[in-house]
Each structure stands twice: as C-alpha cells, then as structure tokens.
C-alpha cells in the first residue's frame, strides 16, 4: 500500500463531498453493479509507456567559490608581480597605524598565500603594509608593495572584495 500525503487525502475527500448526491439504490443501480468485474482485484485495462531515464547526465565537478561577506575583506599576499619568492617565515599584513589584519607562515620558495578571508578592517577601505618576520631577534622587514594604492607606497584592502597585495623584497 502506498503512502498518500495528508494534503492529497484531504483534496480527495473534498472532491467526493462536492459531487452531486444520488440515491444508492435508485433505478439502474443493478445494471451498473452487474457491469463491474466479478473479481474486485482484477486490473482494469490500463496501458502506460515507460519513460527511459537519462543515462548521460553531466556531473559538475566545479566547486563554488563563496562570495565575500559585504562587511568583511579578503586578501592574499603574492610575490608573482614582484618576481620574487617567499623566504621561510611569517608575513604580517597590518593596517597603516599598526593594527594587525592577517598573517601567513610561508616556506622558502612559495609565491602566494592563497586567499585569506573574513578580515575585519577599521574602515570601508584601508591602506596596508606587509612585514616579514624571520623569527628570533631579527627586526621585521617591511616588504615593498608592487601594486600600491594610487599616490602611496602602501597596499590597500576594501570591504566586500578580495584583493591581492603584491609584494617584493626591498
């Protein structure tokens, strides 16, 4: 027996109730009863044509890229435009004024941090600096920004967008 959702059962009951009412044992009732099959479970003559299922449905292998949250920023530290590669150590991205935003621990020879998402910045857009810290007692080195904000030596990051901060060794 198949499951019938309650909504469809309710519609069937309303349909039956809306039909015109007749007396069950009126004239012609015996003739109608004799025309019915003798076996109640005998199938009626119903024909159907099976519909083949598609066998060559393409399967998508694309991974959707999440859209940035409008109130947060996204950045990556990239050496490709500068023609350099990373040295082993930590690269810190800070707002102009010193507020830390993101860090990337790189191995020697790497060229890109990948996207660093969900960064909360102080304003709609901020200027940034990138510092390299090799660890130990050495002072951090300020990296050269290859794609600075117009008229400045600083990089930039803005809310609601992803931006590559291109760096090179000074």
Rosetta blueprint (number, residue, H / E / L):
1 X L
2 X L
3 X L
4 X L
5 X L
6 X H
7 X H
8 X H
9 X H
10 X H
11 X H
12 X H
13 X H
14 X H
15 X H
16 X H
17 X H
18 X H
19 X L
20 X L
21 X L
22 X L
23 X L
24 X L
25 X L
26 X L
27 X L
28 X L
29 X H
30 X H
31 X H
32 X H
33 X H
34 X H
35 X H
36 X L
37 X L
38 X L
39 X L
40 X L
41 X L
42 X L
43 X L
44 X L
45 X L
46 X L
47 X L
48 X L
49 X L
50 X L
51 X L
52 X L
53 X L
54 X L
55 X L
56 X L
57 X L
58 X L
59 X L
60 X L
61 X L
62 X L
63 X L
64 X L
65 X L
66 X L
67 X L
68 X L
69 X L
70 X L
71 X L
72 X L
73 X E
74 X E
75 X E
76 X E
77 X E
78 X E
79 X L
80 X L
81 X L
82 X L
83 X L
84 X L
85 X L
86 X L
87 X L
88 X L
89 X E
90 X E
91 X E
92 X E
93 X E
94 X E
95 X E
96 X L
97 X L
98 X L
99 X L
100 X E
101 X E
102 X E
103 X E
104 X E
105 X E
106 X E
107 X L
108 X L
109 X L
110 X L
111 X L
112 X E
113 X L
114 X L
115 X L
116 X E
117 X E
118 X E
119 X E
120 X L
121 X L
122 X L
123 X L
124 X L
125 X E
126 X E
127 X E
128 X E
129 X E
130 X E
131 X E
132 X E
133 X E
134 X L
135 X L
136 X L
137 X L
138 X L
139 X L
140 X L
141 X E
142 X E
143 X L
144 X E
145 X E
146 X L
147 X L
148 X L
149 X L
150 X L
151 X L
152 X L
153 X L
154 X L
155 X E
156 X E
157 X E
158 X E
159 X L
160 X L
161 X L
162 X E
163 X E
164 X E
165 X E
166 X E
167 X E
168 X E
169 X L
170 X L
